[in-house]
């Protein structure tokens, strides 16, 4: 998990550099602007633009089963 919204933490570009440098299988962005927040953060779109792949998960949890394949796969969880 990595903060991507800037302002109080690293911004999208810095987060992408960090995420790519550690070469994890999954990258879960957090601390970004959503409809539920009224604070000045960037949205998750700024972050995913640095990656060629991402999946929007329709719930606020993720289950990982089996062998992990690939690296830097961005998974966006539902914030609700």
C-alpha positions in Angstrom: 0.0 0.0 0.0 1.3 3.4 -0.9 0.0 7.0 -0.4 -0.5 8.7 -3.7 -2.5 11.9 -3.0 0.3 14.4 -2.3 -0.2 17.4 0.0 0.5 15.5 3.3 2.4 12.6 1.8 4.3 11.8 -1.4 2.6 12.7 -4.7 1.6 10.4 -7.6 5.0 10.7 -9.4 7.1 10.0 -6.3 4.7 7.1 -5.3 5.1 5.6 -8.8 8.9 5.8 -8.6 8.9 4.1 -5.2 6.4 1.4 -6.2 8.3 0.6 -9.3 11.6 0.5 -7.4 10.5 -2.2 -5.0 8.9 -4.2 -7.8 6.1 -5.7 -5.7 3.5 -7.9 -7.3 0.6 -5.7 -6.3 0.4 -2.0 -5.6 -2.6 -0.7 -3.6 -2.9 3.1 -3.7 -4.2 4.8 -0.7 -4.7 8.4 0.7 -6.1 10.0 -2.4 -9.1 12.2 -3.2 -12.5 10.5 -3.2 -16.0 11.8 -3.2 -16.1 11.1 0.6 -13.2 13.5 1.3 -13.1 17.3 1.6 -9.3 17.7 1.8 -7.0 18.9 -1.0 -5.6 15.7 -2.3 -5.0 14.5 -5.9 -7.1 11.7 -7.2 -5.9 8.2 -8.0 -5.9 8.9 -11.7 -2.7 10.9 -11.5 -1.0 7.8 -10.0 -2.4 5.1 -12.4 -1.2 7.2 -15.4 2.3 6.1 -14.5 1.3 2.4 -15.0 0.1 0.6 -18.0 -2.2 -1.7 -16.0 -4.7 -1.4 -13.2 -7.9 -3.0 -12.0 -10.7 -1.4 -10.1 -11.9 -3.8 -7.4 -15.6 -3.4 -6.7 -15.1 -3.9 -2.9 -12.9 -2.7 -0.1 -11.0 -5.9 0.3 -8.8 -8.1 -1.9 -8.2 -11.8 -1.7 -5.0 -13.2 -3.2 -4.9 -16.9 -4.0 -2.4 -19.0 -5.9 0.9 -18.1 -7.3 1.6 -14.4 -7.8 2.5 -13.5 -11.3 3.6 -10.2 -12.8 4.8 -7.1 -11.0 3.5 -3.6 -10.2 -0.1 -4.6 -10.8 -2.2 -1.7 -9.5 -5.4 -2.7 -7.7 -7.8 0.1 -6.7 -10.1 -0.8 -3.8 -13.5 0.7 -3.2 -13.2 3.3 -0.5 -16.7 2.8 0.9 
